[in-house]
Amino acid sequence: MKIGIDFTPANYDRGVSRYTKNLIRSLLELPGNDVSFYGSSFRQYDSLRQKAKELIKNTRVVNNYNFSFQKYPPSFLQLLWKFGANPVSKVLPNIDVFHSWDWLQPPDKNIPLVSTIHDLAILKYPETAHPKILAAHKQSWKILKERDAEIIAVSQATKKDIVNFLEIPAYRVHVIPEALPQEIRIINENLSEDQVERLKQELNLQKPFLLFVGTREPRKNLVNLIEAWKPLQKEVDLIIAGASGWDETSNYSQIQGLRFLGKVSDQALNVLYAEAEAFVYPSLDEGFGLPILESFYHGTPVITSNLPVLIEVAGNAAELVNPVDITDITRGIALVLNEDKAEQQKRLQRMIIRMHMFSWHLVAEQTVEVYKKAIERLQE
């Protein structure tokens, strides 16, 4: 099968970037799938090419591949598409299917289309998004409906949202969960003891701490997390790592033991996960919950919300709490912190088993089956 994939998201250091790179890597390692890297960027054109080369370097490639990158801003590319110019079918004339992301869709009707939707947070919480970005997503979703595209959702919860909010038929939405990003293993294996010690000093990890990782926005429920941590403040610090977004935590910046690190390197993030007493993830809404698997990989216990989407990921390996009940979040944290060695070992075994239930090889195999459905649909 000849697959065209939009590699543009690889330029953005977010979950969709890791998904893009890991999916392509897994497809290139799965026999029978030639991949054409497609992408367009004006300011980050060189970065896009470099990231593609780095991906190939770290992949056991068994298939053919090629790069087809263009030096257009995405907004200009959309304008070209609007007037029928520069269609994907001309840029990639030999592909069987095209895989896009949920914010930029080619209206080209000559190619079977598959798109991955990670979540609908921007639609459910429009106050956290720029109006132009929200409008672009709505236009993209409109094209997906018009094109009868096959949709990949990363969880059952996301599929439910797609069916309910976008009114896309359930039979066109296929649930394929994500898996632990391979970059995490690569980085962890390449970190020397000296590098780890240096990072620990730079991060000033002197006292036991709880960890949260993610963009600071209301759906991450950081206010309740901070309030739940306060009764345990003398025992553990609380470190919040991640970019600042539409934030409600500015009033807490002076609390002793509470540290906002902002965005950190992947190497530093690995050290934080490994050194934390526990990872706390009391989100009110998620598309999948990848940080849970990242924490499992490092053997760090997880306290997370009892939402169906997060239970899909965590199973019985995490301590589940009611995210709107501050007392219950405190209970969950205290329980994990006070577990004896035997309970810790039992939890660790559950974490290992759960983590290995998610595989990028399986993601690639299931995604190829969705590609086949898209091809069949266009031929009907």
C-alpha positions in Angstrom: 0.0 0.0 0.0 1.2 3.5 -0.9 0.4 5.9 2.0 0.6 9.7 2.0 0.7 11.2 5.5 0.7 14.8 6.6 3.9 15.2 8.6 3.4 18.9 9.4 2.3 18.2 13.1 5.8 16.8 13.8 6.9 20.5 14.0 4.7 21.1 17.0 6.0 19.7 20.3 2.7 18.3 21.5 0.9 15.0 21.8 -0.2 15.0 18.1 3.5 15.4 17.1 4.5 12.3 19.0 1.5 10.4 17.5 2.4 11.4 14.0 6.1 10.3 14.3 5.3 7.1 16.1 2.6 6.1 13.6 4.9 6.8 10.6 7.8 4.9 12.3 5.5 1.9 12.9 4.1 1.9 9.4 7.7 2.0 7.9 8.6 -1.0 10.1 5.4 -3.0 9.0 6.1 -4.8 5.7 4.1 -3.7 2.7 3.6 0.0 3.4 5.4 2.7 1.4 5.1 6.1 3.0 5.2 9.5 1.4 5.9 12.3 3.9 3.7 15.3 3.0 3.9 18.6 4.7 3.8 22.4 4.3 5.4 25.1 6.3 7.1 28.5 5.4 8.8 29.4 8.7 9.6 25.8 9.7 10.3 24.2 6.4 13.9 23.2 7.2 12.8 22.0 10.6 10.2 19.7 9.0 12.7 18.1 6.7 15.2 17.7 9.5 12.6 16.0 11.8 11.7 13.6 8.9 15.4 12.7 8.5 15.8 12.1 12.2 12.8 9.9 12.2 14.2 7.7 9.4 17.5 7.5 11.2 15.8 6.0 14.3 13.6 3.6 12.4 14.1 0.0 11.2 12.8 0.9 7.8 11.6 -2.1 5.7 9.6 -0.1 3.1 10.2 2.7 0.6 9.7 6.3 1.6 10.0 9.8 0.1 9.6 13.4 1.2 7.2 15.9 -0.5 7.4 19.1 1.5 6.3 22.5 0.3 7.3 25.9 1.5 3.8 27.3 2.0 2.1 28.5 5.2 -0.9 26.3 6.0 -3.3 29.2 5.5 -1.9 29.8 1.9 -2.1 26.1 1.2 -5.8 26.1 2.2 -6.3 29.0 -0.2 -4.8 27.1 -3.0 -7.0 24.1 -2.3 -10.1 26.3 -2.2 -9.5 27.3 -5.8 -8.5 23.8 -6.9 -4.8 24.5 -7.2 -1.9 22.3 -5.9 -4.2 19.3 -4.9 -2.6 16.4 -3.0 -3.4 14.1 -5.9 -1.0 16.1 -8.1 1.8 16.4 -5.4 1.5 12.7 -4.5 0.2 11.2 -7.7 0.8 7.5 -6.8 -0.6 7.2 -3.3 -3.5 4.9 -2.5 -4.7 6.8 0.6 -4.0 10.0 2.4 -3.9 10.4 6.2 -4.6 13.9 7.6 -5.0 15.4 11.0 -8.1 17.0 12.3 -7.1 20.7 11.7 -6.2 20.6 8.0 -8.1 18.6 5.4 -7.4 18.4 1.7 -10.7 18.8 -0.2 -9.3 16.6 -3.0 -12.0 14.0 -3.8 -9.7 11.9 -5.9 -7.9 10.3 -2.9 -9.4 8.2 -0.1 -9.1 10.2 3.1 -8.4 9.1 6.7 -8.1 11.5 9.6 -7.2 11.1 13.3 -9.1 13.1 15.9 -7.5 13.1 19.3 -10.2 15.0 21.2 -12.8 17.7 20.7 -11.6 19.9 23.6 -11.5 23.0 21.3 -15.2 22.5 20.6 -16.3 21.6 24.1 -14.2 24.5 25.7 -14.2 27.2 23.0 -13.3 29.9 25.5 -9.8 28.4 25.7 -9.1 28.7 21.9 -8.4 31.5 19.5 -11.5 32.2 17.3 -9.5 31.7 14.1 -8.2 28.3 15.3 -11.7 27.2 16.3 -13.0 28.3 12.9 -10.2 26.4 11.1 -11.1 23.2 13.0 -14.8 23.6 12.2 -14.0 24.0 8.5 -11.8 20.9 8.7 -14.5 18.8 10.4 -17.0 20.0 7.7 -14.7 18.7 5.0 -14.4 15.3 6.8 -18.2 15.0 6.8 -18.5 16.0 3.1 -15.7 13.6 2.0 -17.2 10.6 3.9 -13.7 10.2 5.4 -12.8 7.3 7.7 -12.1 8.7 11.2 -9.6 7.3 13.7 -10.4 8.1 17.4 -7.8 7.4 20.1 -10.4 6.3 22.6 -14.0 5.2 23.0 -14.8 8.5 24.8 -13.4 10.5 21.8 -15.5 8.4 19.4 -18.6 9.1 21.4 -17.8 12.9 21.2 -17.2 12.7 17.5 -20.6 11.0 16.9 -22.5 13.3 19.2 -20.8 16.7 18.5 -19.8 16.3 14.8 -22.7 14.0 13.9 -20.4 11.6 12.0 -21.9 8.1 11.7 -20.5 5.7 14.2 -19.6 3.1 11.5 -17.1 5.6 10.1 -15.3 6.2 13.4 -12.7 3.6 14.4 -11.1 3.4 17.9 -7.4 2.8 17.8 -5.7 3.7 21.2 -2.3 5.3 21.2 0.8 3.7 22.9 3.9 4.7 24.8 6.0 7.0 22.5 9.1 5.2 21.4 11.1 8.4 21.9 10.7 8.0 25.7 12.4 4.6 25.6 15.2 6.0 23.3 15.8 9.0 25.5 15.7 7.0 28.7 18.2 4.4 27.4 20.6 7.1 26.2 20.6 9.1 29.5 23.9 8.5 31.4 24.0 8.5 35.2 26.0 11.7 35.1 23.3 13.3 32.9 20.6 12.2 35.3 22.4 13.6 38.3 23.0 16.9 36.5 19.4 17.2 35.5 18.3 16.4 39.1 20.5 19.3 40.3 19.2 21.7 37.6 15.6 20.8 38.6 16.4 21.2 42.3 14.8 17.9 43.3 15.7 17.9 46.9 12.4 17.1 48.5 9.9 14.3 47.7 7.4 15.6 45.1 4.1 14.9 43.3 4.2 15.5 39.5 1.6 16.8 37.1 2.4 17.1 33.3 0.3 18.9 30.8 -0.8 22.3 29.5 -2.2 24.6 32.2 -5.8 25.0 31.2 -9.2 24.6 33.1 -10.0 21.0 31.9 -6.7 19.9 33.6 -8.3 20.7 36.9 -5.2 22.2 38.5 -7.0 24.3 41.0 -8.6 21.2 42.6 -5.2 19.4 42.4 -3.5 22.2 44.3 -6.2 22.4 46.9 -6.1 18.6 47.3 -2.3 18.7 47.8 -2.4 21.4 50.5 -3.1 19.0 53.4 0.0 17.1 52.3 2.2 20.1 51.7 4.6 19.4 54.5 5.2 15.9 53.2 5.7 16.5 49.5 6.2 19.3 47.0 3.9 19.6 43.9 5.7 20.1 40.6 3.6 21.2 37.6 5.5 20.8 34.3 4.0 22.0 31.0 3.2 25.0 28.9 1.0 27.7 30.3 -2.3 27.9 28.5 -5.6 29.4 29.4 -4.7 29.3 33.1 -6.4 29.7 36.5 -3.4 29.1 38.7 -1.8 32.5 38.8 -3.1 33.1 42.4 -1.1 30.1 43.6 2.4 31.1 42.4 3.7 32.1 45.8 2.7 28.9 47.8 5.7 27.2 49.4 6.4 23.8 47.8 4.4 24.5 44.7 6.6 24.8 41.6 5.6 25.7 38.0 8.4 24.6 35.8 6.8 25.5 32.5 7.8 23.5 29.4 10.8 21.2 30.0 13.0 19.1 27.8 12.2 15.4 27.1 15.3 14.5 29.1 14.2 16.5 32.1 10.7 15.1 31.8 12.1 11.6 32.0 13.9 12.5 35.2 10.8 14.1 36.7 8.7 11.0 36.0 11.3 8.7 37.4 11.9 10.7 40.6 8.3 11.6 41.5 6.6 9.9 44.4 3.5 9.8 42.3 2.0 11.3 39.2 -1.4 13.0 39.7 -3.7 13.5 36.7 -7.1 14.7 37.9 -8.4 15.9 34.5 -12.0 16.8 33.8 -11.7 15.9 30.1 -9.2 14.1 28.0 -9.0 12.5 24.5 -6.7 9.6 25.7 -4.4 10.2 28.7 -0.9 9.4 27.3 1.0 10.7 30.4 -0.5 7.8 32.4 1.4 5.3 30.2 4.5 7.5 30.4 4.3 7.3 34.2 3.7 3.6 34.2 6.9 3.2 32.1 9.0 4.9 34.8 7.4 2.7 37.5 5.7 5.8 39.1 2.3 5.2 40.6 -0.6 7.2 39.2 -3.6 9.0 40.8 -6.1 9.9 38.1 -9.8 10.8 37.5 -12.5 8.1 37.4 -13.5 9.2 33.9 -14.3 6.5 31.4 -11.6 7.8 29.0 -8.9 7.6 31.7 -10.0 4.2 32.9 -9.6 3.0 29.3 -5.9 3.8 29.7 -5.2 3.1 33.4 -7.4 0.1 34.0 -6.9 -1.3 37.5 -3.3 0.0 37.7 -4.0 3.5 38.9 -5.8 5.0 42.0 -9.0 6.5 40.7 -10.5 9.6 42.3 -13.5 11.9 41.8 -12.0 14.9 40.1 -14.6 17.4 41.4 -14.2 16.1 45.0 -11.1 17.7 46.5 -11.2 15.5 49.6 -11.3 12.4 47.4 -8.2 13.5 45.4 -6.4 14.1 48.7 -7.5 10.6 49.8 -6.1 9.0 46.7 -2.8 10.8 46.9 -2.4 9.9 50.6 -3.3 6.2 50.0 -0.6 5.9 47.3 2.1 7.7 49.4 1.4 5.4 52.4 1.4 2.1 50.6 3.7 -0.5 52.1 6.3 -2.4 50.0 4.0 -5.3 49.2 1.3 -3.0 47.9 3.8 -1.0 45.9 5.0 -4.2 44.2 1.5 -5.3 43.4 0.7 -1.9 41.9 4.0 -2.0 39.9 3.1 -5.3 38.3 -0.4 -4.0 37.3 1.3 -1.0 35.8 3.7 -3.1 33.7 0.9 -5.4 32.5 -1.3 -2.4 31.6 1.5 -0.6 29.7 2.2 -3.6 27.5 -1.4 -3.8 26.4 -0.8 -0.7 24.2 1.5 -1.3 21.2 2.5 0.9 18.2 2.9 -2.2 16.1 -0.8 -2.9 16.8 -1.7 0.7 16.1 0.0 0.4 12.6 -1.8 -2.8 11.8 -5.2 -1.5 12.8 -4.6 1.8 10.9 -3.8 -0.1 7.7 -7.2 -1.8 8.0 -8.9 1.6 8.2 -6.9 2.7 5.1 -8.4 -0.3 3.3 -11.9 0.7 4.3 -11.3 4.2 3.0 -10.1 2.8 -0.4 -13.1 0.5 -0.6 -15.5 3.4 0.2 -14.2 5.6 -2.6 -14.5 2.7 -5.1 -18.2 2.1 -4.2 
